[in-house]
């Protein structure tokens, strides 16, 4: 789910002026103040702040922040019950939008980085995806201490976030619960379809068709098809393995209509559109898929002939995070258990 480059020079200038007027600046040094505001000589057990190393450098943040703004990392932050006040999501129709609103979190979902709204939310810390640019990072840092994490490798990032926000036990607990959920789902799928069932994940947009690979060599759990191939232990379709061997550094391959009959997987998962697409863009993608389904080439796919095609939402399937993956697990278990 590639990041979006947001630019708003006028807004950045406004923010600098407002911050100057308000006397905004960095928080206290950990060596100077404790959680209750005491000095070194009266230090409490819990420090007032901690230094966090990340892609853009080292940033000092409150040890236990009470107001957090998320820039495309709301999945992990919601998993940790972090005190969110704002979520700037990747685009419209985010799979967590209703949950965020239920928690009274302000949601910005137009795909743009809105500095003014972030400033108005008055966060103590901004937690951002590391796909942001240096320019964007600098602008956000003028609003509040900003730290970044890699959402593609969320399994390790969620532990890092838990540590840095002062809730390491919570992070460990949610990961343990997730591993338990994977094990239960794996057992349910094996019972339903056996231990050697093959599968493939195809993504359809108005522009192209993509076939997704398992995690690249050396990467145990990364990629949008991780749930199918790693967690549920489904065997990649032979064409998937063949294409990945040709381009091992890629996460997917563009496939032509002519290659479709070569997908011989027992089960085919199809996702249409993107995580950030608008309703209009999604409709174009759905129209393209409708045309593909009429093709004799599509109809010749074994899984299609046997009624073993499952359509799943790109909003969470083409997203990274614990909550997204648990939604994928539920989709897959429900689909495969129906066979």
Residue pairs with C-beta under 8 A, 6 or more apart in sequence:
1 90
1 151
1 274
1 275
1 276
1 318
1 319
1 320
2 131
3 72
3 90
3 129
3 131
3 132
4 90
4 91
4 111
4 112
4 113
4 276
5 133
5 136
6 112
6 113
6 136
7 135
8 112
8 113
8 114
8 115
11 114
11 115
11 116
12 115
12 139
12 142
14 115
14 116
15 115
15 116
15 119
15 139
15 142
15 143
16 142
18 24
18 119
19 119
19 142
19 143
24 142
24 143
26 60
26 145
27 48
27 49
27 60
27 61
27 62
27 124
27 145
28 48
28 49
29 49
29 60
30 47
30 48
30 49
30 50
30 51
30 60
30 63
31 40
32 39
32 40
33 39
33 48
33 49
34 42
34 43
34 44
34 46
34 47
34 48
35 44
35 45
35 46
35 47
35 48
35 63
35 64
36 44
37 48
38 44
46 63
46 64
46 166
47 63
48 62
48 63
49 60
49 61
49 62
49 63
50 60
50 61
50 63
50 164
50 166
51 58
51 59
51 60
52 58
52 59
52 60
52 61
52 147
52 164
54 130
54 147
54 148
54 149
55 130
55 148
55 150
56 130
56 134
56 137
56 146
56 148
59 141
59 145
59 146
59 147
60 145
61 124
61 125
61 145
61 147
61 164
62 124
62 125
62 145
63 166
64 165
64 166
65 83
65 123
65 124
65 125
65 165
66 83
66 124
67 83
67 85
67 121
67 122
67 123
67 124
67 125
68 77
68 82
68 83
68 84
68 85
68 123
68 124
68 125
68 126
68 127
68 165
69 84
69 85
69 86
69 87
69 88
69 118
69 121
69 123
69 125
69 126
69 127
69 144
70 77
70 82
70 84
70 86
70 87
70 88
70 126
70 127
70 128
71 88
71 113
71 118
71 126
71 127
71 128
71 129
71 132
71 140
72 88
72 89
72 90
72 128
72 129
72 131
72 151
73 127
73 128
73 129
73 149
73 151
73 161
74 84
74 87
74 89
74 94
74 96
74 100
74 105
75 96
75 151
75 154
75 319
75 320
75 321
75 322
75 323
75 324
76 149
76 151
76 154
76 157
76 158
76 161
76 321
76 322
77 84
77 127
77 161
78 84
78 96
78 99
78 100
78 103
78 323
79 158
79 174
79 321
79 322
79 323
80 158
80 161
80 162
80 165
80 167
80 170
80 171
80 174
81 170
82 127
82 161
82 165
82 167
84 100
84 103
84 105
85 105
85 106
85 121
85 122
85 123
86 105
86 106
86 107
86 108
86 117
86 118
86 121
86 123
87 96
87 100
87 105
87 106
87 107
87 108
88 108
88 113
88 114
88 117
88 118
89 96
89 97
89 107
89 108
89 109
90 111
90 275
90 276
90 319
91 109
91 110
91 111
91 274
91 275
91 276
91 277
91 278
92 109
92 110
92 111
92 276
92 277
92 278
92 279
93 109
93 277
93 278
93 279
93 282
93 315
94 100
94 107
94 109
94 275
94 315
95 275
95 313
95 315
95 316
95 319
95 323
95 324
95 327
96 323
97 107
97 109
100 107
101 107
106 117
106 121
108 114
108 117
111 276
113 132
113 136
113 140
115 139
115 140
115 143
118 126
118 140
118 143
119 143
123 143
123 144
124 144
124 145
125 144
125 145
125 146
125 147
125 165
126 140
126 141
126 143
126 144
126 145
126 146
126 147
127 146
127 147
127 148
127 149
127 161
127 165
128 137
128 140
128 146
128 147
128 148
128 149
129 148
129 149
129 150
129 151
130 148
130 149
130 150
130 151
131 151
132 140
132 148
137 146
137 148
140 146
147 164
149 157
149 160
149 161
150 157
151 157
151 320
151 321
152 222
152 320
153 222
154 320
154 321
154 322
155 175
155 221
158 171
158 174
158 175
158 322
159 168
159 171
159 172
159 175
161 171
162 168
162 169
162 170
162 171
162 172
163 171
174 322
175 322
178 322
178 325
178 326
181 326
181 329
182 231
182 232
182 329
185 231
185 232
185 329
185 330
185 332
185 333
186 231
186 232
186 233
188 333
188 337
189 197
189 232
189 233
189 234
189 332
189 333
189 336
189 337
190 233
192 333
192 336
192 337
192 339
193 266
193 267
193 336
193 339
195 233
196 235
197 234
197 235
197 266
197 267
197 336
198 234
198 235
198 236
198 237
198 238
198 264
198 265
198 266
198 267
199 228
199 229
199 234
199 235
199 236
199 237
199 265
199 266
199 267
199 268
199 269
200 211
200 212
200 236
200 237
200 239
200 240
200 263
200 265
200 267
200 268
200 269
200 303
201 211
201 212
201 224
201 225
201 228
201 269
201 270
201 271
201 317
202 209
202 210
202 211
202 212
202 255
202 263
202 268
202 269
202 270
202 271
203 209
203 210
203 212
203 252
203 270
203 271
203 272
203 314
203 318
204 270
204 271
204 272
204 273
204 285
204 288
204 289
204 292
205 272
205 273
205 274
205 285
205 288
206 281
206 284
206 285
206 287
206 288
208 254
209 254
209 255
209 256
209 257
209 260
209 292
210 252
210 253
210 254
210 255
211 237
211 239
211 240
211 243
211 252
211 253
211 255
211 263
212 223
212 224
212 225
212 240
212 251
212 252
213 223
213 225
213 236
213 240
213 243
213 244
213 250
213 251
213 252
213 253
214 223
214 225
214 226
214 229
214 230
214 236
214 240
214 244
215 221
215 222
215 223
215 226
215 229
215 230
216 222
216 223
216 244
216 248
216 249
216 251
217 248
220 230
221 230
221 231
223 251
224 251
224 317
224 318
224 319
224 320
226 325
227 325
227 328
227 329
227 332
228 234
228 269
228 332
229 235
229 236
231 325
231 329
232 329
232 332
234 267
236 244
237 263
237 264
237 265
238 264
239 259
239 262
239 263
239 264
240 265
243 253
243 255
244 250
244 253
246 253
247 253
257 292
257 295
257 297
257 298
258 297
260 295
260 297
260 298
260 300
260 301
261 297
261 300
261 301
263 301
263 302
263 303
264 302
265 302
265 303
266 302
266 303
266 308
267 303
267 308
267 309
267 310
267 335
267 336
267 339
268 301
268 303
268 304
268 308
268 309
268 310
269 309
269 310
269 311
269 312
269 317
269 332
269 335
270 289
270 309
270 310
270 311
270 312
271 311
271 312
271 313
271 314
271 317
271 318
272 282
272 285
272 286
272 289
272 311
272 314
273 281
273 282
273 285
273 286
273 314
274 281
274 285
274 314
274 318
275 314
275 315
275 316
275 318
275 319
277 285
277 314
292 298
293 299
298 304
299 305
301 309
303 309
308 339
310 331
310 332
310 335
312 328
312 331
312 335
313 331
316 323
316 324
316 327
316 328
317 324
317 328
317 331
